[in-house]
Amino acid sequence: MKTICTRLRRGDDLLLSIRALAKEHHIPAGVVLSAVGCISKGRVRDASGVTVREIDEPCEIVSLNGTVSEARCHLHVALSKEDLSTVGGHLVEGCIVNTTCELVVGVLDEWKIGVEFDGQTGYDELIFEAAT
C-alpha cells in the first residue's frame, strides 16, 4: 500500500480537499488511515440520507473514515464539540478546517472503485473491482 500524507490548512473544505487529493494523485481506490485536526464549522448528513445538520462551533475531528477515489469519496466523520459531546454523520461540503488537518490516505494496491446504480437502495453505490 502506498500512502499519501498532507496537511490541510485553515479555510480548506475537508471534503473538497480530499476529492482534489484523489484527483491530483489519480487514486483508483483508497481509504483514510488517519485525520487529526479541527474544524471551525461543520456539516454532516444524518442516516436518513436527506437531512444535513449544521454544527456552528469549533470541533475536534475525532474520527474520519471511508473510501477515497477519483470516482467518488464516501466518508463519515465524528466531531467533538466544545462541551465534549460528539456528533457525526456522512461528511458533506462545508466542514471547514480551523487550524489544521493532518491527513493520511492509503492507496489500495490492485483495486479500483467504481459506481453503479443499485435498484434496492435507489442510489448510485460504490463497487470495488480488481484493477487490471
Backbone as CSV, one residue per row, in Angstrom:
resi,resn,N_x,N_y,N_z,CA_x,CA_y,CA_z,C_x,C_y,C_z
1,MET,0.850,-1.181,0.000,0.000,0.000,0.000,0.891,1.238,0.000
2,LYS,0.589,2.129,-0.903,1.238,3.437,-0.947,0.451,4.371,-0.028
3,THR,1.123,5.315,0.599,0.424,6.300,1.435,0.676,7.702,0.901
4,ILE,-0.326,8.537,1.096,-0.230,9.950,0.746,-0.514,10.733,2.008
5,CYS,0.413,11.592,2.373,0.285,12.400,3.583,0.238,13.868,3.186
6,THR,-0.683,14.606,3.800,-0.788,16.029,3.504,-1.339,16.756,4.723
7,ARG,-1.165,18.042,4.723,-1.761,18.876,5.768,-2.730,19.839,5.110
8,LEU,-3.980,19.781,5.548,-4.969,20.758,5.120,-4.856,21.970,6.035
9,ARG,-5.164,23.125,5.505,-4.941,24.378,6.238,-6.247,25.122,6.497
10,ARG,-6.129,26.110,7.357,-7.282,26.932,7.739,-8.037,27.400,6.493
11,GLY,-9.361,27.194,6.532,-10.224,27.630,5.445,-10.489,26.566,4.395
12,ASP,-9.692,25.492,4.394,-9.932,24.411,3.435,-11.224,23.681,3.776
13,ASP,-11.970,23.299,2.756,-13.139,22.454,2.938,-12.648,21.013,2.979
14,LEU,-12.966,20.302,4.045,-12.447,18.952,4.264,-12.790,18.018,3.103
15,LEU,-14.046,17.934,2.714,-14.450,17.019,1.650,-13.876,17.441,0.298
16,LEU,-13.979,18.715,-0.030,-13.464,19.176,-1.320,-11.963,18.958,-1.427
17,SER,-11.248,19.112,-0.332,-9.798,18.896,-0.325,-9.457,17.426,-0.552
18,ILE,-10.225,16.528,0.048,-9.976,15.097,-0.140,-10.304,14.694,-1.575
19,ARG,-11.377,15.231,-2.121,-11.704,14.959,-3.533,-10.579,15.450,-4.450
20,ALA,-10.069,16.642,-4.186,-8.986,17.199,-5.006,-7.725,16.342,-4.900
21,LEU,-7.440,15.859,-3.697,-6.286,14.980,-3.490,-6.433,13.703,-4.316
22,ALA,-7.634,13.130,-4.327,-7.888,11.908,-5.091,-7.664,12.141,-6.582
23,LYS,-8.095,13.286,-7.074,-7.909,13.595,-8.495,-6.439,13.893,-8.808
24,GLU,-5.800,14.679,-7.957,-4.398,15.046,-8.174,-3.490,13.810,-8.221
25,HIS,-3.755,12.849,-7.353,-2.908,11.652,-7.267,-3.488,10.470,-8.048
26,HIS,-4.587,10.696,-8.776,-5.212,9.641,-9.585,-5.433,8.370,-8.761
27,ILE,-6.096,8.540,-7.618,-6.317,7.402,-6.705,-7.467,6.552,-7.246
28,PRO,-7.192,5.287,-7.623,-8.265,4.412,-8.089,-9.084,3.843,-6.930
29,ALA,-8.425,3.606,-5.778,-9.111,3.104,-4.579,-8.227,3.390,-3.382
30,GLY,-8.804,4.015,-2.378,-8.042,4.329,-1.178,-8.937,4.422,0.033
31,VAL,-8.294,4.545,1.194,-9.009,4.693,2.460,-8.320,5.752,3.303
32,VAL,-9.080,6.427,4.138,-8.495,7.360,5.098,-7.906,6.528,6.231
33,LEU,-6.608,6.675,6.452,-5.935,5.969,7.539,-5.911,6.798,8.813
34,SER,-5.793,8.116,8.670,-5.744,8.994,9.837,-6.122,10.409,9.421
35,ALA,-6.813,11.097,10.310,-7.148,12.507,10.115,-7.224,13.140,11.495
36,VAL,-6.297,14.036,11.768,-6.231,14.690,13.072,-6.246,16.186,12.848
37,GLY,-7.173,16.871,13.512,-7.244,18.307,13.360,-8.536,18.843,13.926
38,CYS,-8.898,20.016,13.467,-10.123,20.640,13.968,-10.772,21.453,12.861
39,ILE,-12.047,21.710,13.051,-12.819,22.499,12.104,-13.427,23.703,12.824
40,SER,-13.714,24.736,12.063,-14.357,25.922,12.640,-15.874,25.809,12.573
41,LYS,-16.358,25.058,11.593,-17.789,24.758,11.481,-17.926,23.480,10.682
42,GLY,-19.052,22.811,10.877,-19.223,21.526,10.222,-20.583,21.359,9.586
43,ARG,-20.646,20.385,8.681,-21.901,19.979,8.056,-21.833,18.479,7.853
44,VAL,-22.831,17.770,8.353,-22.919,16.320,8.178,-24.355,15.958,7.832
45,ARG,-24.486,14.879,7.049,-25.813,14.368,6.722,-26.099,13.207,7.651
46,ASP,-27.330,13.136,8.146,-27.686,12.053,9.070,-28.062,10.796,8.292
47,ALA,-28.413,9.743,9.010,-28.668,8.428,8.418,-29.904,8.396,7.525
48,SER,-30.756,9.405,7.591,-31.922,9.437,6.702,-31.503,9.587,5.243
49,GLY,-30.290,10.089,5.046,-29.812,10.346,3.695,-30.318,11.647,3.121
50,VAL,-31.056,12.398,3.933,-31.683,13.624,3.446,-31.261,14.842,4.271
51,THR,-31.369,14.747,5.582,-31.192,15.894,6.464,-29.718,16.205,6.706
52,VAL,-29.328,17.432,6.393,-27.968,17.912,6.654,-28.010,18.762,7.902
53,ARG,-27.124,18.456,8.841,-27.053,19.199,10.109,-25.863,20.144,10.087
54,GLU,-26.097,21.340,10.570,-25.044,22.351,10.693,-24.479,22.296,12.103
55,ILE,-23.178,22.328,12.221,-22.507,22.414,13.523,-21.745,23.728,13.495
56,ASP,-22.300,24.721,14.172,-21.768,26.080,14.057,-20.892,26.423,15.255
57,GLU,-19.855,25.611,15.468,-18.886,25.880,16.528,-17.620,25.095,16.221
58,PRO,-16.505,25.505,16.799,-15.266,24.755,16.587,-15.393,23.340,17.158
59,CYS,-14.845,22.366,16.427,-14.873,20.964,16.845,-13.540,20.301,16.533
60,GLU,-13.198,19.317,17.347,-12.061,18.446,17.050,-12.545,17.319,16.156
61,ILE,-11.729,16.927,15.189,-12.014,15.741,14.387,-11.526,14.547,15.206
62,VAL,-12.447,13.738,15.693,-12.047,12.569,16.491,-12.043,11.295,15.659
63,SER,-12.666,11.337,14.486,-12.627,10.199,13.576,-13.046,10.669,12.189
64,LEU,-12.355,10.166,11.199,-12.748,10.360,9.807,-12.360,9.086,9.089
65,ASN,-13.340,8.407,8.524,-13.008,7.180,7.811,-13.893,7.018,6.595
66,GLY,-13.418,6.182,5.697,-14.178,5.897,4.499,-13.293,5.680,3.306
67,THR,-13.944,5.632,2.143,-13.254,5.333,0.900,-12.992,6.607,0.106
68,VAL,-11.878,6.571,-0.634,-11.414,7.725,-1.398,-11.036,7.247,-2.795
69,SER,-11.552,7.916,-3.816,-11.144,7.610,-5.185,-11.479,8.780,-6.090
70,GLU,-10.920,8.720,-7.309,-11.294,9.717,-8.309,-12.777,9.610,-8.647
71,ALA,-13.323,8.379,-8.594,-14.730,8.163,-8.937,-15.661,8.779,-7.905
72,ARG,-15.339,8.582,-6.634,-16.183,9.108,-5.565,-15.516,8.891,-4.222
73,CYS,-15.831,9.769,-3.293,-15.414,9.613,-1.900,-16.661,9.366,-1.063
74,HIS,-16.572,8.427,-0.148,-17.669,8.139,0.784,-17.060,8.149,2.180
75,LEU,-17.339,9.219,2.925,-16.650,9.471,4.188,-17.632,9.775,5.310
76,HIS,-17.318,9.254,6.490,-18.064,9.565,7.705,-17.121,10.224,8.691
77,VAL,-17.655,11.181,9.446,-16.837,11.941,10.384,-17.510,11.980,11.753
78,ALA,-16.704,11.949,12.802,-17.168,12.185,14.171,-16.433,13.419,14.685
79,LEU,-17.190,14.323,15.293,-16.659,15.607,15.745,-16.958,15.805,17.223
80,SER,-15.963,16.252,17.967,-16.137,16.549,19.382,-16.355,18.052,19.535
81,LYS,-17.516,18.412,20.092,-17.881,19.813,20.267,-17.181,20.398,21.505
82,GLU,-17.351,21.699,21.714,-16.692,22.375,22.832,-17.082,21.792,24.188
83,ASP,-18.317,21.280,24.327,-18.740,20.680,25.600,-18.338,19.198,25.687
84,LEU,-17.555,18.742,24.718,-17.033,17.376,24.609,-18.085,16.347,24.205
85,SER,-19.289,16.793,23.839,-20.245,15.863,23.241,-19.790,15.593,21.814
86,THR,-20.199,14.460,21.282,-19.755,14.057,19.950,-20.942,13.938,19.013
87,VAL,-20.765,14.444,17.803,-21.762,14.324,16.747,-21.053,13.769,15.516
88,GLY,-21.818,13.151,14.650,-21.177,12.639,13.449,-22.185,12.265,12.403
89,GLY,-21.671,11.923,11.254,-22.505,11.505,10.149,-21.707,11.479,8.864
90,HIS,-22.436,11.501,7.761,-21.859,11.472,6.426,-21.261,12.846,6.129
91,LEU,-19.980,12.893,5.802,-19.302,14.155,5.520,-19.844,14.777,4.243
92,VAL,-20.253,16.038,4.334,-20.687,16.796,3.162,-19.854,18.068,3.082
93,GLU,-19.969,18.757,1.955,-19.244,20.019,1.792,-19.654,20.984,2.900
94,GLY,-18.692,21.743,3.397,-18.993,22.742,4.412,-18.323,22.498,5.745
95,CYS,-17.560,21.411,5.888,-16.719,21.224,7.077,-15.423,21.973,6.793
96,ILE,-15.216,23.069,7.488,-14.109,23.971,7.185,-13.005,23.813,8.229
97,VAL,-11.796,23.524,7.735,-10.646,23.334,8.624,-10.379,24.626,9.378
98,ASN,-10.146,24.492,10.688,-9.831,25.647,11.518,-8.333,25.907,11.485
99,THR,-7.554,25.161,12.242,-6.107,25.391,12.229,-5.370,24.410,11.339
100,THR,-5.772,23.133,11.385,-5.049,22.129,10.616,-5.872,20.856,10.511
101,CYS,-5.523,20.030,9.547,-5.966,18.634,9.495,-4.833,17.851,8.854
102,GLU,-4.224,16.996,9.647,-3.149,16.137,9.153,-3.812,14.878,8.624
103,LEU,-3.721,14.668,7.329,-4.476,13.627,6.639,-3.527,12.595,6.040
104,VAL,-3.835,11.311,6.280,-3.077,10.214,5.684,-4.069,9.310,4.957
105,VAL,-3.816,9.113,3.666,-4.664,8.268,2.826,-3.824,7.095,2.335
106,GLY,-4.366,5.895,2.474,-3.717,4.701,1.937,-4.324,4.349,0.589
107,VAL,-3.468,4.123,-0.394,-3.916,3.736,-1.728,-3.860,2.215,-1.813
108,LEU,-4.980,1.597,-2.134,-5.100,0.143,-2.125,-4.584,-0.453,-3.432
109,ASP,-3.527,-1.235,-3.324,-2.955,-1.907,-4.489,-3.980,-2.865,-5.081
110,GLU,-3.998,-2.939,-6.383,-4.778,-3.933,-7.115,-6.294,-3.759,-7.030
111,TRP,-6.762,-2.569,-6.604,-8.198,-2.317,-6.528,-8.526,-0.996,-7.203
112,LYS,-9.761,-0.899,-7.664,-10.304,0.379,-8.116,-11.751,0.445,-7.665
113,ILE,-12.218,1.656,-7.486,-13.593,1.894,-7.059,-14.370,2.432,-8.247
114,GLY,-15.524,1.847,-8.469,-16.439,2.327,-9.495,-17.763,2.689,-8.857
115,VAL,-18.687,3.092,-9.678,-20.019,3.480,-9.203,-21.045,2.808,-10.112
116,GLU,-22.083,2.223,-9.495,-23.180,1.677,-10.283,-24.486,1.850,-9.522
117,PHE,-25.562,1.973,-10.271,-26.877,2.138,-9.667,-27.317,0.834,-9.006
118,ASP,-27.837,0.948,-7.783,-28.356,-0.198,-7.043,-29.871,-0.032,-6.936
119,GLY,-30.616,-0.922,-7.596,-32.072,-0.832,-7.602,-32.692,-0.978,-6.226
120,GLN,-32.033,-1.713,-5.311,-32.573,-1.889,-3.961,-32.484,-0.607,-3.140
121,THR,-31.352,0.095,-3.240,-31.195,1.308,-2.436,-31.718,2.547,-3.147
122,GLY,-31.746,2.488,-4.476,-32.165,3.654,-5.242,-31.054,4.675,-5.430
123,TYR,-29.824,4.304,-5.095,-28.679,5.226,-5.184,-27.601,4.652,-6.091
124,ASP,-26.770,5.533,-6.615,-25.523,5.107,-7.220,-24.602,4.720,-6.069
125,GLU,-24.171,3.469,-6.031,-23.353,2.949,-4.930,-21.949,2.629,-5.427
126,LEU,-21.003,2.656,-4.497,-19.630,2.279,-4.818,-19.526,0.789,-5.029
127,ILE,-18.682,0.402,-5.954,-18.359,-1.003,-6.137,-16.837,-1.128,-6.172
128,PHE,-16.348,-2.230,-5.672,-14.913,-2.499,-5.677,-14.615,-3.494,-6.782
129,GLU,-13.614,-3.176,-7.584,-13.244,-4.040,-8.690,-11.735,-4.266,-8.661
130,ALA,-11.323,-5.460,-9.103,-9.888,-5.723,-9.233,-9.338,-4.842,-10.341
131,ALA,-8.220,-4.185,-10.071,-7.579,-3.351,-11.079,-6.923,-4.239,-12.125
132,THR,-6.942,-3.802,-13.362,-6.333,-4.603,-14.432,-4.988,-4.053,-14.830
